[in-house]
Amino acid sequence: MSSFDGLFSVIGIGRDSTEQPPIHYECRRCGKTLSKRDTVCPLCGSTDVAEIQL
């Protein structure tokens, strides 16, 4: 693989169209980044979690 091909894999050009895009999880109240398994924000206690498709 050339370094040019490696760059495409890093920035996501040419991805398989069936591949799920990454999702960012964030508390809507305080903005803390959360993990996929978090249902309650450990910082402010809110259960309002945003799922942002990147």
Backbone bond lengths (Angstrom), bond angles and torsions (degrees), N, CA, C in turn:
res aa  C-N    CA-C-N  psi(-1)  N-CA   C-N-CA  omega(-1)  CA-C   N-CA-C  phi
1 M - - - 1.454 - - 1.524 108.26 -
2 S 1.316 115.15 132.70 1.462 119.95 178.33 1.528 110.04 -78.70
3 S 1.315 115.61 165.53 1.468 118.65 177.98 1.530 110.39 -66.57
4 F 1.342 116.56 -27.02 1.464 120.67 176.27 1.525 110.48 -65.66
5 D 1.346 117.25 -43.00 1.467 121.27 176.10 1.524 110.57 -63.46
6 G 1.312 116.40 -38.54 1.456 120.68 178.08 1.515 111.95 -62.45
7 L 1.321 116.24 -37.65 1.464 120.58 177.93 1.525 110.56 -63.77
8 F 1.323 117.10 -42.56 1.465 120.42 177.28 1.520 111.26 -60.15
9 S 1.317 117.22 -39.63 1.464 119.21 -179.65 1.530 111.19 -68.90
10 V 1.319 117.52 -32.37 1.461 121.22 179.76 1.528 111.37 -71.54
11 I 1.334 117.22 -43.33 1.462 119.35 -176.21 1.518 113.03 -91.54
12 G 1.332 117.03 -5.48 1.462 119.87 171.90 1.509 115.92 87.58
13 I 1.316 118.72 12.41 1.463 119.98 176.90 1.523 108.40 -74.94
14 G 1.309 115.30 135.30 1.453 119.88 178.38 1.509 113.90 81.53
15 R 1.313 117.33 19.84 1.463 120.41 178.02 1.513 110.51 -66.93
16 D 1.296 114.92 154.47 1.457 121.57 175.04 1.525 108.17 -63.00
17 S 1.328 116.79 131.84 1.466 120.17 -176.61 1.521 112.82 -67.35
18 T 1.334 118.03 -17.40 1.464 120.90 178.85 1.526 111.84 -87.20
19 E 1.325 116.73 -10.03 1.467 121.01 -179.67 1.525 109.91 -69.20
20 Q 1.325 116.39 135.89 1.462 121.50 179.04 1.528 109.64 -73.45
21 P 1.332 117.60 131.48 1.461 119.56 177.34 1.531 110.19 -69.05
22 P 1.330 117.10 153.16 1.466 119.45 179.09 1.526 111.25 -65.50
23 I 1.318 115.28 150.00 1.463 121.55 179.83 1.525 109.01 -122.26
24 H 1.321 115.62 134.53 1.463 123.10 177.82 1.525 107.53 -103.71
25 Y 1.323 116.92 131.27 1.467 121.87 179.84 1.520 108.32 -107.51
26 E 1.339 115.70 131.90 1.460 120.51 -174.80 1.524 110.48 -147.24
27 C 1.326 115.92 141.45 1.464 121.17 175.59 1.523 108.59 -70.06
28 R 1.324 116.31 129.16 1.469 119.92 -179.60 1.530 111.93 -73.90
29 R 1.320 117.56 -23.96 1.468 120.18 -178.00 1.527 111.86 -79.64
30 C 1.336 117.10 -51.28 1.467 118.98 -173.79 1.530 114.22 -111.75
31 G 1.343 118.00 -12.10 1.457 120.67 177.01 1.515 115.62 87.22
32 K 1.332 117.98 4.85 1.464 120.71 179.91 1.522 110.24 -66.57
33 T 1.333 116.65 136.90 1.456 121.54 175.44 1.519 108.78 -73.29
34 L 1.323 116.24 132.71 1.458 122.20 -177.92 1.517 110.45 -118.35
35 S 1.320 116.50 166.31 1.460 120.56 174.98 1.525 109.09 -90.44
36 K 1.311 115.49 168.85 1.468 120.99 -178.79 1.526 111.32 -59.70
37 R 1.309 117.33 -33.12 1.469 120.58 -175.22 1.530 113.86 -87.43
38 D 1.332 117.55 -9.10 1.472 120.69 178.63 1.526 110.74 -71.97
39 T 1.323 116.43 129.27 1.465 121.01 175.49 1.524 110.81 -113.56
40 V 1.338 115.88 -15.50 1.467 122.29 177.89 1.526 107.75 -130.34
41 C 1.316 116.30 134.05 1.462 120.52 178.42 1.529 109.22 -69.91
42 P 1.338 118.38 125.31 1.462 120.35 179.69 1.530 112.73 -72.17
43 L 1.320 117.37 -16.26 1.461 120.88 -177.94 1.529 112.68 -85.65
44 C 1.351 116.68 -46.76 1.472 118.86 -175.09 1.530 113.68 -118.91
45 G 1.340 117.83 -8.67 1.459 120.90 177.51 1.517 115.27 85.03
46 S 1.323 118.03 2.78 1.463 121.56 -179.26 1.532 110.79 -71.88
47 T 1.321 115.48 147.00 1.470 120.58 174.89 1.526 110.85 -103.48
48 D 1.327 117.42 6.52 1.464 122.15 -179.72 1.530 108.86 -88.48
49 V 1.334 115.93 95.37 1.457 122.19 -176.41 1.525 109.19 -107.99
50 A 1.327 116.36 128.03 1.466 121.68 177.89 1.521 109.12 -91.37
51 E 1.331 116.06 139.04 1.462 122.63 172.87 1.520 106.53 -109.59
52 I 1.325 116.36 109.88 1.457 121.46 -175.17 1.521 108.91 -108.29
53 Q 1.324 115.79 117.12 1.459 120.76 179.43 1.524 108.60 -77.23
54 L 1.331 116.39 126.62 1.470 120.98 -178.63 1.503 111.21 -93.27
